Amino acid sequence: MVCDRNCGLIAGAVIGAVLAVFGGILMPVGDLLIEKTIKKEVVLEEGTIAFKNWVKTGTEVYRQIWIFDVQNPEEVAVNSSKIKVKQRGPYTYRVRYLAKEIIKQDSETHTVSFNQHKGAIFEPSLSIGTENDTFTVLNLAVAYNNTADGVYKVFTGKDNISKVAIIDTYKGKKTFSYWPSYCDMINGTDAASFPPFIEKTRVLQFFSSDICRSMYAVFGSEINLKGIPVYRFILPSMVFASPLQNPDNHCFCTEKTISKNCTLYGVLDIGKCKGGKPVYISLPHFLHASPEIAKTIEGLNPNEEEHSTYLDVEPITGFTLRAAKRLQINMLVKPAKNIEALKNLKQNYIVPILWINETGTIGNKKAEMFRHQVTEKINLLGLVEMISLSVGVVMFITFIISYCTCRSKKVKKQMSSYIYAPAIIGPFLLSTYKMKI
């Protein structure tokens, strides 16, 4: 009976140890299996999950436009006073990203070239106003419909997963020919996805053809998006900082007068890539810009929540599941004696024209599919690992303690028997000894 009990306790401890070891082994093995599967499925080639969703995203993208309506144009023209603006909008467009036009797949260089066609449809129900509204703004032609954003050539990641979706060339070039030095380089992806297994310390580089430069985002926080854990990466203020604040930006300062010898921050002169027009880019309402830039404008209210740019990226696959790109278009206005409306100006103005909020979020069906194919499987594997390890450790410790307790009781019982026996047997032996004498 005692043997059966001890054997049972030992067997329980062994089972616990096996479960603990299994859970411990499953952790690295499971991680390797996940890594192998992800590396296979994020490659941009026919047959993978990534390729199917990359060719046609199916994500609904909305572009909201706010117009800065100038309230006092005559006062500004005569007295060179502050420009009073009133934000009008949003005017909302649903952006239609058509299926990518695959031009060439190169198995030798492991790249794929494509064209991305897109259009925009006005959504009255999501807008405040109509396309026929009138404003007082500077004349700036902005086209949104039926555009093709050049030819991209990106790496498929077939030979090196750390290069997947990274742009090799844009319109056949690796640089823009607009900026000096490394500022002219085309870096990163198009922000729709990034190489997988993203850590919080990684800096995500991406290219924006709208402003003719590459940018980057840094980790901000962890977010739960429709049941999917994602990392929110934000566009830091240092992207549009002056060279004094961020020396890496020295080659983005190509003009010394308006920028006051490159000391102003928060705006970027992109005139060279806009046909010579005096166009400046900033964050909406001059968020993170020099106070000196906004002091000539009245009616602005910058805040992080409404005006910052961010990317919500699923860290294991590197897929961007939600994004908000927010930029403001401004024009430089300078005194000009030969122009009636500008001849009385006594200062330069960087005038906000409009700002754009382009957002896209993974749809409910896609989110459900993602949870089923990725999130739930990873969570299930992690749960099995933790349960096996935890139950195994608890079983091992419990049964070992129980076994040791039983052994201790048995030893004490035996010791008690040894102590009690001489008290009875001792006198008998002594009397026997005396009789023999």
Residue pairs with C-beta under 8 A, 6 or more apart in sequence:
2 406
2 410
5 406
6 403
6 406
6 407
9 399
9 400
9 402
9 403
9 406
10 399
10 403
12 395
12 398
12 399
12 402
13 395
13 396
13 399
13 400
13 403
15 392
15 395
16 391
16 392
16 393
16 394
16 395
16 396
16 397
16 398
16 399
17 392
17 396
18 392
19 388
19 389
19 391
19 392
19 395
20 388
20 389
20 392
20 393
20 395
20 396
21 392
22 388
22 392
23 384
23 385
23 386
23 387
23 388
23 389
23 390
23 392
24 389
26 381
26 384
26 385
26 388
27 385
27 389
30 381
30 382
30 384
30 385
33 381
34 316
34 378
34 381
35 197
38 196
38 197
38 316
38 317
39 161
39 196
40 48
41 48
41 49
41 50
41 317
42 48
42 49
42 50
42 157
42 161
42 164
42 193
42 196
42 317
42 318
43 50
43 51
43 156
43 157
43 158
43 161
43 164
44 50
44 51
44 54
44 112
44 154
44 155
44 156
44 157
44 164
44 165
45 51
45 105
45 112
45 156
45 158
49 373
50 164
50 193
50 317
50 319
53 319
53 366
54 100
54 165
54 192
54 193
55 99
55 100
55 102
56 97
56 98
56 99
56 100
57 97
57 192
57 360
58 363
58 366
59 97
59 360
59 361
59 362
59 363
59 366
60 94
60 360
60 361
60 363
61 94
61 95
61 97
61 358
61 359
61 360
62 92
62 93
62 94
62 95
62 123
62 126
62 358
62 359
62 360
63 92
63 93
63 94
63 95
63 120
63 144
63 356
63 357
63 358
64 89
64 90
64 91
64 92
64 93
64 126
64 356
64 357
64 358
64 359
65 89
65 90
65 91
65 92
65 93
65 354
65 355
65 356
66 87
66 88
66 89
66 90
66 91
66 284
66 354
66 355
66 356
66 357
67 87
67 88
67 89
67 91
67 135
67 137
67 353
67 354
68 85
68 86
68 87
68 88
68 137
68 299
68 351
68 352
68 353
68 354
68 355
69 85
69 86
69 87
69 88
69 135
69 136
69 137
70 76
70 83
70 84
70 85
70 135
70 136
70 137
70 351
71 84
71 85
71 86
71 136
71 299
72 81
72 83
72 84
73 136
73 341
75 81
76 82
76 83
76 345
77 341
77 342
77 344
77 345
78 344
79 344
80 344
80 345
80 346
80 347
82 295
82 296
82 297
82 298
83 296
83 297
83 298
83 349
83 351
84 298
84 299
85 297
85 298
85 299
85 300
85 352
86 299
87 299
88 128
88 129
88 133
88 135
89 127
89 128
89 129
90 126
90 127
90 128
90 357
91 122
91 127
91 128
91 129
91 131
91 133
92 122
92 123
92 126
92 127
93 120
93 121
93 122
93 123
93 144
94 120
94 121
94 123
95 118
95 119
95 120
95 358
95 360
96 118
96 119
96 120
96 121
97 116
97 117
97 118
98 116
98 117
98 118
98 119
100 114
100 115
100 116
101 114
101 115
101 116
101 117
102 112
102 113
102 114
103 113
103 114
103 115
103 151
104 112
104 113
105 111
105 112
105 113
105 156
106 112
106 113
107 158
109 168
110 155
110 156
110 157
110 158
110 159
110 160
110 163
111 153
111 154
111 155
111 156
111 168
112 153
112 154
112 156
113 151
113 152
113 153
114 151
114 152
114 154
115 148
115 149
115 150
115 151
115 152
116 148
116 149
116 152
117 146
117 147
117 148
118 146
118 147
118 148
118 149
119 145
119 146
119 147
120 144
120 145
122 131
124 130
137 353
137 354
138 331
138 333
138 351
138 353
140 277
140 279
140 329
140 331
140 353
142 329
142 354
149 209
150 170
150 171
150 209
151 170
151 171
151 172
152 167
152 169
152 170
152 190
153 167
153 168
153 169
153 170
153 172
154 165
154 166
154 167
154 168
154 189
154 190
155 163
155 164
155 165
155 166
155 168
156 164
157 163
157 164
157 165
157 195
161 195
161 196
162 195
163 195
164 193
164 195
164 196
164 318
165 189
165 190
165 192
165 193
165 194
165 195
165 318
166 188
166 189
166 195
167 186
167 187
167 188
167 189
167 190
167 207
168 174
169 186
170 186
170 207
170 209
173 186
174 185
174 186
175 184
175 185
175 186
176 184
176 186
176 212
176 213
176 273
177 184
178 184
178 212
178 213
178 270
178 272
178 273
179 213
179 251
179 252
179 254
180 251
180 254
181 251
182 251
183 213
183 249
183 251
183 252
184 251
185 214
186 207
186 214
187 205
187 206
187 207
187 214
187 216
188 194
188 204
188 205
188 206
188 207
188 214
188 216
189 205
189 206
189 207
190 206
190 207
191 204
191 206
191 207
191 208
191 311
191 320
191 323
191 325
192 319
192 320
193 317
193 318
193 319
193 320
194 204
194 206
194 313
194 318
194 320
195 318
196 316
196 317
196 318
197 315
197 316
197 318
198 204
198 231
198 313
198 315
198 316
198 318
199 315
200 219
200 231
201 219
202 219
203 216
203 217
203 218
204 216
204 217
204 218
204 233
204 311
204 313
205 214
205 215
205 216
206 214
206 215
206 216
206 217
206 311
207 213
207 214
207 215
208 214
208 215
208 325
210 327
211 268
211 270
211 273
211 281
211 327
212 270
212 272
212 273
212 274
213 252
213 268
213 270
215 235
215 239
216 235
216 236
216 239
217 233
217 234
217 235
217 236
217 309
217 310
217 311
218 233
218 234
218 236
219 231
219 232
219 233
220 232
220 233
220 234
220 310
221 231
221 232
222 229
222 230
222 231
222 232
223 229
223 230
223 231
223 232
223 312
224 230
225 312
225 321
225 322
225 361
225 362
225 367
226 362
226 364
226 367
226 371
227 367
227 371
227 375
228 314
228 321
228 362
228 367
228 370
228 371
228 375
229 314
229 315
229 375
230 312
230 313
230 314
230 315
230 321
230 322
231 312
231 313
231 314
231 315
232 310
232 311
232 312
232 313
233 310
233 311
233 312
233 313
234 308
234 309
234 310
234 311
235 283
235 308
235 309
235 310
237 266
237 288
238 245
238 246
238 249
240 249
240 265
240 266
240 267
240 268
240 282
240 283
240 288
240 289
241 249
241 265
241 266
242 249
242 253
242 259
242 262
242 263
242 264
242 265
242 290
243 249
243 250
243 253
243 262
244 262
244 263
244 265
245 265
250 262
252 268
253 259
253 262
254 269
254 272
255 269
256 262
258 264
258 269
258 332
258 348
258 350
259 269
260 292
263 290
264 289
264 290
264 292
264 293
265 288
265 289
265 290
266 282
266 283
266 286
266 287
266 288
266 289
266 290
266 293
267 280
267 281
267 282
267 286
267 289
267 290
267 293
267 330
267 350
268 280
268 281
268 282
269 279
269 280
269 332
270 279
270 280
270 281
271 277
271 278
271 279
271 280
277 331
278 331
278 332
278 333
278 334
279 329
279 330
279 331
279 332
280 329
280 330
280 331
280 332
280 350
281 327
281 328
281 329
281 330
282 289
282 293
282 327
282 328
282 330
282 350
282 352
283 289
283 302
283 307
283 308
283 309
283 326
283 327
283 328
284 302
284 306
284 307
284 326
284 327
284 328
284 355
284 357
285 294
285 300
285 301
285 302
285 303
285 307
285 328
285 352
285 355
286 293
286 294
286 297
286 300
286 302
286 328
286 352
287 302
287 303
287 304
287 307
287 308
288 302
293 350
294 300
294 302
296 347
296 349
296 350
297 349
297 351
297 352
300 352
306 326
307 326
307 355
308 324
308 326
309 324
309 325
309 326
309 327
310 323
310 324
311 320
311 322
311 323
312 320
312 321
312 322
312 323
313 319
313 320
313 321
314 320
314 321
314 370
314 374
316 374
316 378
317 374
319 370
321 361
321 362
321 367
321 370
322 359
322 360
322 361
322 362
323 359
323 360
324 357
324 358
324 359
325 356
325 357
325 358
325 359
326 355
326 356
326 357
326 358
327 355
327 356
328 352
328 353
328 354
328 355
328 356
329 352
329 353
329 354
329 355
329 356
330 350
330 351
330 352
330 353
331 350
331 351
331 353
332 348
332 349
332 350
332 351
333 342
333 345
333 348
333 349
333 350
333 351
334 342
334 345
334 348
334 349
335 342
335 343
335 344
335 345
335 346
335 347
335 348
336 342
336 343
336 345
337 343
362 370
